[in-house]
Amino acid sequence: MEPIQTQVVVVGAGPGGYAAAFYAADRGKKVILVDQDKRPGGVCLNRGCIPSKALLHATKMIHEAQVSAQRGIEFSSPKIRLDKLRAWKESILEKLAQGIVTLCQKRGVELLHGRGCFEDSQTLRVETKDGQKFIRFEKAVIAVGSKPALPKAFDLGNKRIMTSTEALELEEIPKELLIVGGGYIGMELGTVYAALGSRVVLVEAMDSILLGADPDLVRPVMRFAEKNFRELRLNTKVSKMATGGKQIKVSMEFGGKNVEESYDGVLVSVGRVPNCSDLGLQYTRVQRDDKGFIKVNSKQQTTDPNLYAIGDVAGGLLLAHKASREARVAVENILGEDSAFENIIIPAVVFTEPEVAWCGLTEAEAKQKNIPVKVSRFPWGASGRALAVDKGEGLTKLLIEPDTERILGVGIVGAGAGELIGEGVHAIEMGATAKDLADTVHPHPTLSETLMEAAEAFYGTATHTLSPKKH
């Protein structure tokens, strides 16, 4: 069979893959985009970011209706129709996926459905429904993403033990739900299922949830979980799971003793592993690290000069927007430009209740690396906008370099923190000082003002809060 010739082939049509394909096509390259899913968009669109945020939005309405009674507006108990909720979620995913297909067509990117496997450093075999096809390429971008980790001890072949993939399908609402892992996936899905009526017990092996975020940003999320989950257990290790009739029997070490309990469902959210075991990488010069991630340099180039890797499969922060930026770096290097993924500020957002977002340096990192910083905080309890929308539990803080007064890090916990953090990213990227941010007029009354007032607080001049001292 005569191979198809192309300049660039991209394997994987997630946020990194389709961003790479589109950018390469925009820059004049002939591109083929290969994806084994029936619907492009990768994990993010189909089994991650988008469906989870849709469900968080939908279930947030339930919580808002409940607390609205405090404002003198009462609603009756919600009636939940899972079939309609699933259909609504699916309609969003279908619309977004069709948008990717349309953009492929408009850009002249050939979208090929099938499983790609490298035959060598310039040939990709694709298993399609119409049989095998071979693509001969000059350069390839590997963007096949990751999947939820499921330890062998928990993999019983029982559908009541879920990963995030199954949990987002919303087949049913378990009455008693155990969530193993207090990272962002466990906390977000715990929020969804608790709102839908599950009695959620969340266990985390470490002494805090959302590791990576500073403790002061995590506290409001902890308070919400303690109030809305049946229980939040830290320093707890699950040792065994077994099928027990229509339930799952779970053994765990908690509070210095061994506990055995039964649950209607278990969600395991203990990390993710790269999707690169069946790619034929052994027929190339690509090397992987001890965790299975593909090794890349700052140009996103693997140890095989013809192959680049981006996104989750290349390790680091497993975030869609990181993959999208790496896509541009990879394509620019394919084009012969000098581009590197270095000193790039990548924001992190957890869409819990309330949301948590941070970028740049955290207090924990500053302490670990002995980087001197001054921290300036503005509590949302002093924000008129926050109180007007019953969100006074929030906090905005800045990490400031003492000598230059440059902003090195920004952390926010509160409603819409994910929407606000972009200003923090911009400030750090542009080398802005606290004075720059303090002197930037923000609209009133908004939550964005909390960034300005956190900067003003650094100088002891915040209008709506008293600062202990001036700098």
SULRA-V61601 format. One record per residue. SS is DSSP state (H for helix, E for strand, C for the rest). BURIAL is I if it has 24 or more other C-alpha atoms within 12 Angstrom, else O. Layout:
ss-><SS:SS>
burial-><BURIAL:BURIAL>
//
This chain:
ss-><C:C:C:E:E:E:E:E:E:E:E:C:C:C:H:H:H:H:H:H:H:H:H:H:H:H:C:C:C:C:E:E:E:E:E:C:C:C:C:C:C:H:H:H:H:H:H:C:H:H:H:H:H:H:H:H:H:H:H:H:H:H:H:H:H:H:H:H:H:H:H:C:C:C:C:C:C:C:C:C:C:H:H:H:H:H:H:H:H:H:H:H:H:H:H:H:H:H:H:H:H:H:H:H:H:H:H:C:C:E:E:E:E:C:E:E:E:E:E:E:C:C:E:E:E:E:E:E:C:C:E:E:E:E:E:E:E:E:E:E:E:E:C:C:C:E:E:E:C:C:C:H:H:H:C:C:C:C:C:C:E:E:C:H:H:H:H:C:C:C:C:C:C:C:C:E:E:E:E:E:C:C:C:H:H:H:H:H:H:H:H:H:H:H:H:H:C:C:E:E:E:E:E:C:C:C:C:C:C:C:C:C:C:C:H:H:H:H:H:H:H:H:H:H:H:H:H:H:C:C:E:E:E:C:C:C:E:E:E:E:E:E:E:E:C:C:E:E:E:E:E:E:E:E:C:C:E:E:E:E:E:E:E:C:E:E:E:E:C:C:C:E:E:E:C:C:C:C:C:C:H:H:H:C:C:C:C:E:C:C:C:C:C:E:C:C:C:C:C:C:E:C:C:C:C:C:E:E:E:C:H:H:H:H:C:C:C:C:C:H:H:H:H:H:H:H:H:H:H:H:H:H:H:H:C:C:C:C:C:C:C:C:C:C:C:C:C:E:E:E:C:C:C:C:C:E:E:E:E:E:C:C:H:H:H:H:H:H:C:C:C:C:C:E:E:E:E:E:E:H:H:H:C:H:H:H:H:H:C:C:C:C:C:C:E:E:E:E:E:E:C:C:C:C:C:E:E:E:E:E:E:E:E:C:C:C:H:H:H:H:H:H:H:H:H:H:H:H:H:C:C:C:E:H:H:H:H:H:C:C:C:C:C:C:C:C:C:C:H:H:H:H:H:H:H:H:H:H:C:C:C:C:C:C:C:C:C:C:C:C:C>
burial-><O:O:O:I:O:I:I:I:I:I:I:I:I:I:I:I:I:I:I:I:I:I:I:I:I:O:O:O:I:I:I:I:I:I:I:I:I:O:I:I:I:I:I:I:I:I:I:I:I:I:I:I:I:I:I:I:I:I:I:I:O:I:I:I:O:O:O:O:O:O:O:O:O:O:O:O:O:O:O:O:O:O:O:O:I:I:O:O:I:I:O:O:I:O:O:I:I:O:O:I:I:O:I:I:O:O:I:O:I:I:I:I:I:I:I:I:I:I:I:I:I:I:I:I:I:I:O:O:O:O:O:O:I:I:I:I:I:I:I:I:I:I:I:I:I:I:I:I:I:I:O:O:O:I:O:O:O:O:I:I:I:I:I:I:I:I:I:I:I:I:O:I:I:I:O:I:I:I:I:I:I:I:I:I:I:I:I:I:I:I:I:I:I:I:I:I:I:I:I:I:I:I:I:I:I:O:O:I:I:I:I:I:I:I:O:I:I:I:I:I:I:I:O:I:I:I:O:I:I:I:I:I:I:I:O:I:I:I:O:I:I:I:I:O:O:O:I:I:I:I:I:I:O:I:O:O:O:O:O:O:I:I:I:I:I:I:I:I:I:I:I:I:I:I:I:I:O:O:I:I:I:O:O:I:I:I:I:I:O:O:O:O:I:I:I:I:I:O:I:I:I:I:O:I:I:I:I:I:I:I:I:I:I:I:I:I:I:I:I:I:I:I:I:I:I:I:I:I:I:I:I:I:I:I:I:O:O:O:I:I:I:O:O:O:I:I:I:I:I:I:I:I:I:I:I:I:I:I:I:I:I:I:I:I:O:O:O:O:O:O:O:O:I:I:I:I:I:I:I:I:I:I:I:O:I:I:O:O:I:O:I:I:I:I:I:I:I:I:I:I:I:O:O:O:I:I:I:I:I:I:I:I:I:I:I:I:I:I:I:I:I:I:I:I:I:I:I:I:I:O:I:I:I:I:I:I:I:I:O:O:O:O:O:O:O:I:I:I:I:I:I:I:I:I:I:I:I:I:I:I:I:I:O:O:I:O:O:O:O:O:O>
//
